[in-house]
Amino acid sequence: MAYQPPSRTRFYRDKRNGKIMGICAGLADYTGFDVTLVRITMIAAVFLSSGSILPVYFIAGWVAPDRPRELEGTDTETREFWQSVRRSPTRTARDIRLRLKDIDRRLGTQRTRIGALVAQSYQQGGDLSAMHAMLGGQGPWADLLKTRFEIAVKKYGLRQAKFPLRRDLFEPPQGDQLRLL
């Protein structure tokens, strides 16, 4: 039988964070509720049912598998995402679809702006300084990327010219081709 990775949408006992059998901690992880609230609810259910819920607890502890180690150490954002998938898969799929549409819309806007800047630079004689100013990047993340890029260039020897480039062989397109941008 082929290995199947653990399912993030399945209920598991969480013995590492549990007190007795890990059922309450597993329920808390599965539903996204605070584990203390689940434990208080369980204690209240035991008293209100005169203990008749205890066999259900022990059967769940006997039947439910332990939480696999592969699911340990997930960050809060990942855990909340999978809890939302378990609560409402269709809503989560819709949210992801809307986020991807928003990203696509923003990329389209950037594509249009960059195309306009390239067309404008060719009309001004090939000066790309306006586009470079917009795409240059500022701030700590841009500095970090620049530093890492410089380290990679030095490490792999990309500063060495392999052959001279002849710019006289290239010219801006003639005619209506600039309208495509």
N, C-alpha and C positions, 0 to 999 in steps of 0.2 A: 504494500500500500504506500502511495506517495506521501511525502511530508506535506502537511497543510499548515500554513502559518496560523497562529491564534487569531480568532475573530474578535475585533474590537466592539462588536455589537452583541456579544453574548454575555450572559451573567456568569461571573466567577466569584468564588469565595476569596476574600482578601485576608488571608491568615496573618500576613505581616503587619497589617494595621488593625486587625481584629482583636477582640478580647477573649471570646470563648471559641467559636468555630469560624469566625470571619464572615458570617452571614450579613450582619448589620453593616460592616464596613464595605462588603461587596454591593449591597443595596445602595449605600450612599454613593459609591463610585459609579454604579450603573445609572442612577437617577440624577445625580448632581446635587442631592441634598447634603446638608452637613451631617457628618456621621453621628454627632452628639444628638441631633434631632431624631435621627433614625433609632438610636438606642433608647431614647426616652419614650418614643412611640412604641417600641417593642416592649418595654417594661410596662407601659400603660396597657398594652394589649394583653399581656400576661395576667395582670390584675383584673381587667375587665372581663376576660374570658375564663376566669377561675383556673388558669393554667392549662386550658385545653388547647392553646396555641403552641405549647411547647413541643408536642410531637411533630407539628408542621415544621418548626424551627430545626429540630434534629434530623428530620427527613431531608430538608433542604441542605443541611450541612453534610449529609451522607451522599446525596445525589449530585450536588453542584461540584464542578471541578475546581481545583485551585487555580488562582490567577497565574498565568505563565510569566516567567521572568522577562520575556521579550516585551511585555506591556509595562514593566516597571520603569520608572524614571522618565516618563513622558512629561513634557512641560504642561503648564496650566492651559495654554491656548489649545493644544492638541487634545487634552482631556475634555475641555468644554466643547470642542467641535464634535467629538465622538458621542458625547452625551446628547448634543442636539440632534445628531443622526439617529440615536436610539429613540428619542422622544418623538420626532417627526421627520422621517426621511424625505418626504415630499417637500416639506418646507425648506429643509436644508439644501436639497437639490435646486429648488427655485432660487434660494439665496446665492448659491454658487453661480448659477446661470446669470443672475442679475449682476453679480460682481464681475464676471467675465465679460459681459456686454459693456459694462462701464469701462473696464480696462481697454477693450477694443475701441470704444468711442474716444477715449483719451489718446490712444495711439494714433487713431485717424486724425485727430486734431493736430498732434505733433507732426505727423507726416505732412499734413497740409502746410503747416508753418515752415517746416524745413524746406519743402519744395518751393515755397514762395521766396525764401531767403536765397536758395541756390539760383533761382531764376533772376532775382534782383541782382545778385552778385555778378552773374554773367552779363547782364545789361549794363553794369557799371565797369565792365572791363575785366572781369574775372577776380575781383577782390573779394575774398571770403572772410574778411575781418568781422563783418556783422554777424555772420553765421558762427564764427568761432567764439565771439563774445557771448552769444546765447547758449551755445553748447559747451562752453568751457568748464562750467561747474565751479562752485564756490563752497566753502565751509569745510568742516572736519572730514566728512565722508569723501568729498572730492580730493582733499589732500591725502587721505589714506589710500585711495585708489591710485593716485598719481605716484605715491611712494612705492606701492606694490608693483606697479607697472614698470617703474624705473629699475627696481631690483630684478624683475624678470628679464628686462631688456639687457641688463648688464650680465646676468647669469648665463643667458643663452647667446650672448654675443650678437645681438641684433642691430647694434649701432654700426657695424662694419658694412661699408658699401660693397656689394657684390659686383656691380657693374654700373657705369654712369648712366643716368637716365637722361634721355633727350626730350626736352619739353617742346622743342620746335616741331616735332612730328604730330603734336596734338593741337586741335583748334576747336573753338566752340561750335556746336551744331548750327547749320544754316537753315533758314526757312522757319516753318511752323513747329519745329520739334520742341521748342521751349514751352509751348502751350501744354505739353504732356506733363510737365512738372507742376 
